[in-house]
């Protein structure tokens, strides 16, 4: 049953006046009551409505009673809701008490749905409006109640979200028929997007007068399909839905003028005048939805946005609509939405194959629909399509027209590129540079543009018409021009271009003049950014990680066209980045980058440059498989001896790594001998306090300490520490590494308190400098647990090992040796058994 608050009566102050008609409806039928009341007052009747709000402080129950008593006839709007409402029942029973047989026609039942009349009401012949269009409904209503023309006293309440009545606006007929013009057919394969549809509905319903919402996003992301689906899902909320192709702003007046007959206007005179009349007519109506599809310029579209109590939905690649509309960004599908769409379009396909295909198409709705259309038309299985797409991406992006989309992926973005070329040629050059890189975020501060003279773009709503002809655009303006076409997205200090947009741009640019020059420029940008960084400094490691995928992409996109000099520069930058991955605790990532680069660059770099990458890759492998790394280092050593000689720093570098491998494998005497040879060579070439010389001295001390010559090792470590503090600073990772060795020696010699103090300092410094998951940080935690166990602080030892275990679970599989060791040490400490001395690798 409806709550009493769902019904109300207006005009309490006029209850003693004679009324022709009294109209009652529950609140859920208020739209019908408003429309009926308007039509009757337009015909000259005095109507007391029972749905409009009463003045504050009025007694609405008393007003309702007096309205029924004073009116000549009472109209009750009948629906499934009103038949369950106790107050509605009281109204018609009161009327029937005055005219039990219905001889005077005191009660008129107006059905607005096809719910049958129950009980005593079934004796009355109702007036049915639910199955009529607007004009028929008016005719039926006035035929049931004779009347003459009279100007209405006030306009009714808009049946949507508007709290106040609007002057001069006729309520729309609330029946089921919705007039439409231009709305495309519904997509029966529409998938997902529930959250976006809800956001659209909330945005459009949030405004009291005209509600304008602009959906923006890249071409092919499904903006138009989303607008179509929104219209169909909400047809019952609108009496009129109009679809206008707004891509060519110069033709919008003609397209709006063509809608004149839909709103009951003649098509006469100039198109602009007729269009203005259509907009004015919409301003006098309510419950309409106008969709302006594929609009480009907010400034040019602004004069053609209707005003009045309706909704306007704009789709656009341009994100800059904040001044005119609420905005909703439309992104690519989620992976689940992508696979769901493919499964519906290509039934029976393997789920794993569909996920791989969605990944290749980067979850772009247009690309997915195009692929599905191709497979359906040609009977191609999903796994075969995936093979073809990977082998012939440029061709496949032009194949497979989907009837719901006007263009393929290739043609959709080619048109945008042509338009952008006319507006901002430098933006197209920037996009071509980005197309050579990875689809991952690109740091904007490595890109050119701020110092170079850039062509002046054609003036539009977003470009100042006062710019002088020799004005230089900065990078923000270059990015902004491309962003207006949604060809890239910007997020704080990075930009990103969708993988398929990259493919289309690269395919259209590869045959163009200057392609080799563009490839060289892309390598200079990425390699130049790396060359400025110090591999040893942790503050630079995230920067290496950010640039790494672009270096990998350039191996395939640019190195084949850039020439040996630039390919060699790319190889050097990759070698630095591989080393940075290892220093930051990501050796697997470094190894993967190196292996890809060695394969792709083999034909474009000389042996020296490839060897640099191979050497860094071997160090990554050595962290996990020392024996395999030893064979690789020895091959590199022979090559370097042949290329550079025995006393070259590069050859000595490899000899140092071979000594480390021997030590890791427990060959301490052999390692010490090799380290002493390397130390002498480095000291002779570089001096005793050069950072490279100190590396060898540090590792030699570690080798000596593992042979139980603790005092000798400690003395060497203290010498290295003093030099590193002076040269590198107190908190440099290599300085902290030497302090770690001294803390370890303190523990070995039973100076537990001194060792714990030093380890805790190292832990805090490394947490700040390297992060909680870095191998050096975790080594601190592990050895703190060992120190605490030796001091008999069992709960604290368990806590330290548990913290280590929790961290390692985030980066290791369950069978990783370090994770297993942490679990074993927890069990030992819980039994109050001291773990063995940790295996200590420098």
Beta strands, then each sheet from edge to edge (+ up, - down):
strand 1: 19-24
strand 2: 47-49
strand 3: 71-78
strand 4: 107-111
strand 5: 127-128
strand 6: 179-181
strand 7: 211-216
strand 8: 240-245
strand 9: 286-295
strand 10: 309-316
strand 11: 326-329
strand 12: 442-443
strand 13: 489-491
strand 14: 494-496
sheet 1: 2+ 1+ 3+ 4+ 5+
sheet 2: 6+ 8+ 9+ 10+ 7+ 11+
sheet 3: 12+ 14- 13+
end
